[in-house]
Amino acid sequence: MKNYFPPKIPVTPQEAAENRARLRARAWSSLFWIAVLLPLLVALMAYGYSDQAPASLRSLTIMLDGWFGYPLGTFLKVVPPR
Protein backbone atom coordinates (compact mmCIF):
# COMPACT_ATOMS: atom_id res chain seq x y z
CA MET A 1 0.00 0.00 0.00
CA LYS A 2 1.36 3.39 -1.02
CA ASN A 3 1.76 6.09 1.62
CA TYR A 4 0.19 9.33 0.35
CA PHE A 5 1.25 11.47 3.29
CA PRO A 6 4.63 13.18 3.36
CA PRO A 7 7.09 11.88 5.92
CA LYS A 8 6.60 13.44 9.35
CA ILE A 9 9.31 15.96 10.06
CA PRO A 10 10.20 16.24 13.73
CA VAL A 11 9.41 19.66 15.18
CA THR A 12 11.72 21.11 17.78
CA PRO A 13 10.23 22.67 20.91
CA GLN A 14 11.39 26.09 19.68
CA GLU A 15 9.60 25.66 16.34
CA ALA A 16 6.47 24.47 18.14
CA ALA A 17 6.56 27.57 20.38
CA GLU A 18 7.02 29.84 17.36
CA ASN A 19 4.08 28.17 15.60
CA ARG A 20 1.88 28.63 18.68
CA ALA A 21 2.90 32.29 18.98
CA ARG A 22 2.16 32.89 15.30
CA LEU A 23 -1.25 31.23 15.61
CA ARG A 24 -2.03 33.23 18.77
CA ALA A 25 -1.06 36.51 17.08
CA ARG A 26 -3.25 35.70 14.08
CA ALA A 27 -6.19 34.88 16.36
CA TRP A 28 -5.83 38.17 18.29
CA SER A 29 -5.55 40.09 15.03
CA SER A 30 -8.73 38.47 13.75
CA LEU A 31 -10.58 39.25 16.97
CA PHE A 32 -9.42 42.86 16.81
CA TRP A 33 -10.72 43.35 13.28
CA ILE A 34 -14.02 41.68 14.13
CA ALA A 35 -14.37 43.96 17.17
CA VAL A 36 -13.66 47.03 15.01
CA LEU A 37 -15.52 46.21 11.81
CA LEU A 38 -18.73 44.79 13.28
CA PRO A 39 -19.77 47.99 15.10
CA LEU A 40 -18.77 50.07 12.07
CA LEU A 41 -20.93 47.90 9.82
CA VAL A 42 -23.90 48.22 12.20
CA ALA A 43 -23.43 52.00 12.40
CA LEU A 44 -23.23 52.29 8.61
CA MET A 45 -26.35 50.17 8.22
CA ALA A 46 -28.22 52.22 10.84
CA TYR A 47 -27.26 55.37 8.93
CA GLY A 48 -28.42 53.66 5.74
CA TYR A 49 -31.91 53.33 7.22
CA SER A 50 -32.06 57.05 8.09
CA ASP A 51 -33.72 59.71 5.95
CA GLN A 52 -30.38 61.48 5.44
CA ALA A 53 -28.72 58.60 3.60
CA PRO A 54 -28.48 58.64 -0.19
CA ALA A 55 -30.83 56.31 -2.06
CA SER A 56 -27.99 54.04 -3.20
CA LEU A 57 -26.83 53.52 0.39
CA ARG A 58 -30.41 52.84 1.47
CA SER A 59 -30.86 50.14 -1.15
CA LEU A 60 -27.47 48.61 -0.28
CA THR A 61 -28.39 48.64 3.42
CA ILE A 62 -31.71 46.90 2.81
CA MET A 63 -29.98 44.29 0.64
CA LEU A 64 -27.27 43.62 3.27
CA ASP A 65 -29.83 43.48 6.06
CA GLY A 66 -31.89 41.03 4.01
CA TRP A 67 -28.93 38.66 3.72
CA PHE A 68 -28.94 38.30 7.52
CA GLY A 69 -32.72 38.08 7.94
CA TYR A 70 -33.37 41.78 8.67
CA PRO A 71 -31.97 41.91 12.23
CA LEU A 72 -31.28 45.64 12.09
CA GLY A 73 -34.63 46.44 10.49
CA THR A 74 -36.41 44.48 13.22
CA PHE A 75 -34.36 46.22 15.91
CA LEU A 76 -35.18 49.64 14.49
CA LYS A 77 -38.90 48.77 14.45
CA VAL A 78 -38.83 47.72 18.12
CA VAL A 79 -36.83 50.70 19.45
CA PRO A 80 -38.97 53.83 19.42
CA PRO A 81 -37.48 57.05 18.00
CA ARG A 82 -36.67 59.87 20.38
C-alpha positions in Angstrom: 0.0 0.0 0.0 1.4 3.4 -1.0 1.8 6.1 1.6 0.2 9.3 0.4 1.3 11.5 3.3 4.6 13.2 3.4 7.1 11.9 5.9 6.6 13.4 9.3 9.3 16.0 10.1 10.2 16.2 13.7 9.4 19.7 15.2 11.7 21.1 17.8 10.2 22.7 20.9 11.4 26.1 19.7 9.6 25.7 16.3 6.5 24.5 18.1 6.6 27.6 20.4 7.0 29.8 17.4 4.1 28.2 15.6 1.9 28.6 18.7 2.9 32.3 19.0 2.2 32.9 15.3 -1.2 31.2 15.6 -2.0 33.2 18.8 -1.1 36.5 17.1 -3.2 35.7 14.1 -6.2 34.9 16.4 -5.8 38.2 18.3 -5.5 40.1 15.0 -8.7 38.5 13.7 -10.6 39.2 17.0 -9.4 42.9 16.8 -10.7 43.4 13.3 -14.0 41.7 14.1 -14.4 44.0 17.2 -13.7 47.0 15.0 -15.5 46.2 11.8 -18.7 44.8 13.3 -19.8 48.0 15.1 -18.8 50.1 12.1 -20.9 47.9 9.8 -23.9 48.2 12.2 -23.4 52.0 12.4 -23.2 52.3 8.6 -26.4 50.2 8.2 -28.2 52.2 10.8 -27.3 55.4 8.9 -28.4 53.7 5.7 -31.9 53.3 7.2 -32.1 57.0 8.1 -33.7 59.7 5.9 -30.4 61.5 5.4 -28.7 58.6 3.6 -28.5 58.6 -0.2 -30.8 56.3 -2.1 -28.0 54.0 -3.2 -26.8 53.5 0.4 -30.4 52.8 1.5 -30.9 50.1 -1.1 -27.5 48.6 -0.3 -28.4 48.6 3.4 -31.7 46.9 2.8 -30.0 44.3 0.6 -27.3 43.6 3.3 -29.8 43.5 6.1 -31.9 41.0 4.0 -28.9 38.7 3.7 -28.9 38.3 7.5 -32.7 38.1 7.9 -33.4 41.8 8.7 -32.0 41.9 12.2 -31.3 45.6 12.1 -34.6 46.4 10.5 -36.4 44.5 13.2 -34.4 46.2 15.9 -35.2 49.6 14.5 -38.9 48.8 14.5 -38.8 47.7 18.1 -36.8 50.7 19.4 -39.0 53.8 19.4 -37.5 57.0 18.0 -36.7 59.9 20.4 
